[in-house]
Structures are given as C-alpha cells and as structure tokens.
Amino acid sequence: MISFHKKSKPKVNFGNLFSYLNHVRRRFMNATECIKGRRSIRTFTDEPVSHELLEEIVEVARFAPSWKNTQISRYVAVEGALKQEVADKCFEAWKGNADMVAAAPMVIALTYVKNRSGFERDGSFSTSKEDRWQNFDTGIAAEAFCLAAYERGLGTVILGIFDENKAAEVLNIPDDRGVAAFIVIGHPAVNPEAPKRKEVSELLTFLS
Ligand SMILES: Cc1cc2nc3c(=O)[nH]c(=O)nc-3n(C[C@H](O)[C@H](O)[C@H](O)COP(=O)(O)O)c2cc1C
C-alpha cells in the first residue's frame, strides 16, 4: 500500500489506500449499513478471487435460513476456460450477462439439491407453493452470499437471465440438482449509486 523511493520518500498509492480504508470500514459496519451499502457490481478489476476468501464467504452464507434446515444450496465456483464456455453458451437471451461473465474473474453457479425444500419425506409437496420453496431458499442464500462478499470487499451481481439447461450441461450438474442463478463475483472496479427504492409507505401495510 505504501512504498518507499530510494531517497526514503514515502510514495502512497491512493488507489490501494482507498481500497484498504474501505475494507476496514466495511469490517466494522452494522447489518443495516451492509444491506443498504451492497450494490450489484458489473465491472471488476483483473484481481482474481482468492479461494480462501470464497470459502470464508460460503462459511457465512451457510447460516442462511432454509426450509426445515434442509440447506439445499450448493456453490460451484467457475474460472478460466470453463467460465468462458459458460459466458459463450449460457446467456444467449442477453449478451450483457455473457460479457459480464467473460470479463469477471469468477462466476458462481448457485445450484440446489432438488426435491427437498418444500417436500415431504414421501416426495409429495408440503404446501400449495409446490416446489417453489427451492427458489425461495436459494434466493435467501444468494443474498447472504452477496452480503458476506460485500463485507469482505468483493462485488457481486446475481444473474437470473440464463439458460438453465445449457448451464447444467456445460457445468455437468447432475440430474438431482438444479441451477438457481449465477452470481458474478470479483473485486469492484466501480462504485455505483443505489438504484431508486420504493418508499416504505408503498411497501408496508398494517392490518388488524
Ligand atoms: C433474482 C435476480 C435476478 C437478477 N438478474 C440480473 C441479470 O440477469 N443481469 C443483471 O445485470 N442484473 C441482474 N440482477 C440485479 C438487479 O438488476 C439489481 O439487484 C437491481 O437493479 C437493484 O440494484 P442493486 O443490486 O445494486 O441494489 C438480478 C437480481 C436478482 C435479485
């Protein structure tokens, strides 16, 4: 972060200093700051995502709640040539996502174990929502993952526009798993403003 010239004159790299101070600030933020401060990041530096850091993030995300604690979410971290194949084959519906995945250092396929969340032991649905609790659980897990990443200085964006069958094929996902979403992850190269949010009065209704 701070290097010294031959004459011992300190030379501060303000980019690194800023990112270090940002990192320290995030480690001391509270839950509200973390939830409100996280943004979808779509542009990343070339810095790779450390596997140890990713393990730390999943260590936190695994505490997300799930249907009867079934913990169906599984994270498949994709890099290198396979990531390029994902970019080339899984986002035909929207090239913006393909470009993002191609340029990012890593993409996570958020997968899930099928037929557990929202299901009874005999295989029947527990509620009228049928198998949709699977998506509910992976959605919660995705938010926990993104918040844990944000706390550690990483940026993420959840991608919902992708070809589920192509993704399963390219990543060789077994039949008893589904692909819920992709999450692009990396070191942010941008610091976007929060898109406008609806007011509480529009979101909240009290009944008695
Ligand atoms: C289920 C879901 C699917 C999404 N799919 C995409 C996507 O395919 N591509 C993309 O660029 N952003 C996608 N996003 C990111 C949203 O556009 C973003 O969360 C929203 O605009 C709010 O911005 P913020 O995350 O910075 O608060 C998705 C987000 C969610 C929760």
The ligand as a Tripos MOL2 file, in Angstrom:
@<TRIPOS>MOLECULE
LIG
   31    33     1     0     0
SMALL
NO_CHARGES

@<TRIPOS>ATOM
      1 C1        -33.2980  -12.6570   -8.9980 C.3       1 LIG1
      2 C2        -32.4340  -11.5860   -9.5940 C.ar      1 LIG1
      3 C3        -32.0550  -11.6850  -10.9310 C.ar      1 LIG1
      4 C4        -31.2160  -10.7130  -11.4790 C.ar      1 LIG1
      5 N1        -30.7980  -10.8740  -12.7700 N.ar      1 LIG1
      6 C5        -29.9030   -9.9900  -13.2820 C.ar      1 LIG1
      7 C6        -29.3590  -10.2110  -14.5850 C.ar      1 LIG1
      8 O1        -29.6600  -11.1800  -15.2560 O.2       1 LIG1
      9 N2        -28.4500   -9.3000  -15.0420 N.ar      1 LIG1
     10 C7        -28.0740   -8.2030  -14.3110 C.ar      1 LIG1
     11 O2        -27.2560   -7.4230  -14.7810 O.2       1 LIG1
     12 N3        -28.5790   -7.9720  -13.0630 N.ar      1 LIG1
     13 C8        -29.4750   -8.8310  -12.5350 C.ar      1 LIG1
     14 N4        -29.9530   -8.6560  -11.2600 N.ar      1 LIG1
     15 C9        -29.5120   -7.4830  -10.4670 C.3       1 LIG1
     16 C10       -30.6360   -6.4340  -10.3200 C.3       1 LIG1
     17 O3        -30.7830   -5.7430  -11.5320 O.3       1 LIG1
     18 C11       -30.2830   -5.4620   -9.1710 C.3       1 LIG1
     19 O4        -30.2580   -6.1930   -7.9650 O.3       1 LIG1
     20 C12       -31.2820   -4.3200   -9.0460 C.3       1 LIG1
     21 O5        -31.2270   -3.4830  -10.1670 O.3       1 LIG1
     22 C13       -31.0220   -3.4690   -7.7910 C.3       1 LIG1
     23 O6        -29.6880   -2.9640   -7.7960 O.3       1 LIG1
     24 P1        -28.7250   -3.2450   -6.5640 P.3       1 LIG1
     25 O7        -28.4920   -4.7420   -6.5100 O.co2     1 LIG1
     26 O8        -27.4540   -2.5010   -6.8580 O.co2     1 LIG1
     27 O9        -29.3810   -2.7560   -5.3220 O.co2     1 LIG1
     28 C14       -30.7960   -9.6010  -10.6940 C.ar      1 LIG1
     29 C15       -31.1650   -9.5240   -9.3510 C.ar      1 LIG1
     30 C16       -31.9630  -10.5200   -8.7990 C.ar      1 LIG1
     31 C17       -32.3170  -10.4340   -7.3250 C.3       1 LIG1
@<TRIPOS>BOND
     1     1     2 1
     2     2     3 ar
     3     2    30 ar
     4     3     4 ar
     5     4     5 ar
     6     4    28 ar
     7     5     6 ar
     8     6     7 ar
     9     6    13 1
    10     7     8 2
    11     7     9 ar
    12     9    10 ar
    13    10    11 2
    14    10    12 ar
    15    12    13 ar
    16    13    14 ar
    17    14    15 1
    18    14    28 ar
    19    15    16 1
    20    16    17 1
    21    16    18 1
    22    18    19 1
    23    18    20 1
    24    20    21 1
    25    20    22 1
    26    22    23 1
    27    23    24 1
    28    24    25 2
    29    24    26 1
    30    24    27 1
    31    28    29 ar
    32    29    30 ar
    33    30    31 1
@<TRIPOS>SUBSTRUCTURE
     1 LIG1         1 GROUP 0 **** ****
